[in-house]
Amino acid sequence: MPRKVWIIRRKSNMFYLFLILIIILTAGGISLSQSLKPVFSTKEGPAAFYRADIDEKKIAVTFNISWGEERALPILETLREKQIKAAFFISGAWAERHPDIVEEIMKDGHTIGNHGFRYEHYPRLEEKEIIRDLNLSHKKIKDVTQEDVKYFRPPHGDFNKDVLELISRFGYSVIHWSAGGSDLQNPGVDNIVKNVTKEVKPGDVLLLHASDSAKQTGEALPVIIDKLQEDGYEFVELEELISQAEGNVEDIE
């Protein structure tokens, strides 16, 4: 069954956002552990960003990490050699276990986002469970990074309108993706490269994984980068795509 993805149109007015958040947080008993920040918003409600509707051949690469320590460092080395900045969505539990790798990610200038704590499907949880997970993941990541990260990718990429609205109360901007390599399934290096590159479009957000369960991503990554650059694509930071984004409500499978 298709789920809605709300695409960024514009950032909401901060004054009214502040008032609304204060009312919601006071009434709902939510502990907001980070500074208030703009969230993506449309007239339909909170939005999730998954691509920018642009003509320039610019794309951003993102990685999810929730388990292990062996795969992340080689991926960081490849990005360093290729001089590419990525976004890493890390679980709070993983950040707590591997602060040294988080430090390497930050030292190389990559963006860090929150990927939850328990890695469970948010739409299947009760609201209080999601709130607990958001609070815990934010705290654990801030303990390591000393920063309030502003981007959130729901565990499993699974969300609905209610989940989006709840996450927005925490001041997070939700990031989805528009192209991926199915690398978590370890289909083979060639298949990962093909999956990522065959239908990539300007403005896409690429999804890959740096968890130890993604055993072939590290080998596929330099091939993906080289091929896309040969095709004229420029890897840019997620923030740059977001700044150029404008789109409509769409359905995706």
ABEGO torsion letter per residue (X at the ends): XBBBBBBBABBBBAAAAAAAAAAAAAAAGBBBABBBBBBBBBAAEBBBBABBBBABBBBBBBBBBABEAAAAAAAAAAAAAAGBBBBBBBBAAAAAABAAAAAAAAAAGBBBBBAEAAGBBAAABBAAAAAAAAAAAAAAAAAAAGBBBABBBBBGGBBBAAAAAAAAAAGBBBBBBABBAGAAAGAEAAAAAAAAAAABBBGBBBBBBABAABAAAAAAAAAAAAAAAAAGBBBBBAAAAAAABBBBBBBBX
